[in-house]
Structures are given as C-alpha cells and as structure tokens.
Amino acid sequence: MSDHSPDASTPDEHRPQAVQPDESAPIVAEDDDTPAELDDPFAGSEDAKPVALAGDDDDQPLGEKQWYILKVQSNREDSIREALLRRISLQGMDRWFGEVVVPKEQVTEFKSGKKRVVSRKLYPGYILVNMILNDETWYLVRETGGIGDFTGSAGRPSPMLPQDVAKLLNKAEEKADEAPRLKINFKKGDRVKINEGTFENFEGEVEAIDEANGRVTVMLSIFGRSTPVDIEYWQIESV
C-alpha cells in the first residue's frame, strides 16, 4: 500500500489550500436572545435620503424669513413673547428667527382727572413672528408655553401677505412718531351726564368729539334752550 500522506516532496499545486473568507459575503449571525442593532433604513438605496431641514447645513442657504401670526393666551402676550425669545436663544436658533412683535399703539387716557399715556394692544390674543418655517422651528414655537398655534387654513401655517405686514409695521411706526391719540368711548348721539364742573349733573346728547384735544361737545338744555357746551371727555359718563 502506497503512502498518500502529503510530505515535503508533494508539489505545491497539489497541496490542499486553506479556504480564505470572502469579505464581501454577508455575515449571518446565529439566532440568540440578544437584539441586533437596527440597520440604517436608508442604506443600500441612493434615492432614499433623509429630508434636510432648511438651514440644517451651515453651507445651505437659510432662505427668506416670513411673517406668521400666532394665537396666544390673552393678557399674556408680552410674557409669551419674552419666553419665545429666550427659547430661541437657548436652542441656538437665532439665525432662523427675526423679530417677535406684540402689535401695539399708544393711547392717551384720563383717569381721575389725570392724563396718562398707555400702550394698547391692537390684536389681543395674537403676536407676530418673523421666521423660517421648518420642522424644528415649528416645534420650538408650538412647545412654548402660552402659544396655541399658527393661524392658517387646513391646519397649515399661512404667512402674512407682504402688503399686510408693511401696513401693520408702518402703522406702529406712525403711532410712535405721532402724538398719542385719545381713547374716547363716546359717539355722536350718545346720552351722557356731566360729573364735574359748572354743569355738574346736567344731562345731554353728544354733538361732536374732538379727539385731538380730548373734548366733547354736549347739547344741554339751559333756560329751555338747547345749548352746545364743550366738556373734557373724562368729565362725562354714559347714561
């Protein structure tokens, strides 16, 4: 019987070669109780890519900011505005946001005979924000305490029209430059009573209103004749 065991005299080409692992072949793990790591859901598909938010990449253009209207809790407009600005700063999202505005106008009032200038909200329960809308900015705004939602149709935020924005901002600037207008809650034909002055306790009808000077012309019956009398508007009340 011949010895077929390979020895040093056996040519190399006839020796059994070790099988090298194919690095390209997938590795099949044995089934056990250890959960495998989740695969990248976008791997292996050039077309399936995550949607990039506007401004995610520093090299991407941010786009143009637009004005949106936010519904907020009434009587908390200013504090909600400050809370939103703080969150924007803490999250480092300043570049996606512009101004946050509570639309106001200045009004001169008389109370207990004293004149004072106060700021009055033009649209109680609403604030305006200039921003780039994407998933992250939308979430930041919606999760700020006191903010309800964006205004819009079909559940989608709708930006304000440029002409409406210009009109509103110009109105605010004009009010700041002009003398504050008076808040007079009377109109022609109203029945009023005079509380102070020479004609105290007289009653009559409002004939004219001078908002610039804060005076109201009231028609009084004096000695049986209808007579116009100019009264400071804070000296009269409705009856």
Phi, psi and omega in degrees: 000133182273149179272116181262005179295136180293138176227187184298338183277352182285131181299150182299323186291342180263356180282144177295134182263143177290137181280121180274138180293141179276109184294338182278346183283142180291144179270125181261116181279147177289148181286120176217189184272357181276122181292135179281153177294145180290137177286157174295118183295343181260000181291142175083002178227115181289335183277331183274105180228147178296145179284123180279133176285153178300123177086006178298319182263131181298336181276350181276142173293141183286333185092184184260134178287148176230160181267134178233153178257131180247134173276127182226171179291133179296149180069007177234017186303315183292315181292326178292321176301314180296321179296319179295317179297321178296316180296320178301315181292315181296325181277357181065035184249026183301326185290344179267354184236148174248231181283150170238120192235136167257105184298125182221166171220154178270135182228135176267128180234154172247128178225123184056038177080003181250138181269136177212153178254126181234157174265130180241135180290133178286323183227081179304137179090006180221147169226162181247143178225135178259116190202166169262122185271121171212184185301317184289315181291322177300316181294316181301316181294311184296330183270004176278128183303135178094346180266129180276291183194170171285151170277148181168183180247148178057034177074008181248131178302135179246124178290154178288150176289142182307320182292327178290322178297312181300317182296317183292314182292321178295323179297318179295320180293319180297319181295326181288327182277326182279166173293136181302138180275156182278151176259100181245116186266033176239160175221163182302134180097346179293143175272126185227163177236138180272128184262338184221164174092191184301325185256031179305136179077359174286148176240148179193189180248144178289126180259322182205158180230129178249090183294328182298322183251358177072033181239149181235132175270121182243134177273114180248151175268107182240120184053039176079006179241143178282118186235131177282133179229131178272126183231143171299133189297335180280356179268002182235162177217157179286149177235000000 
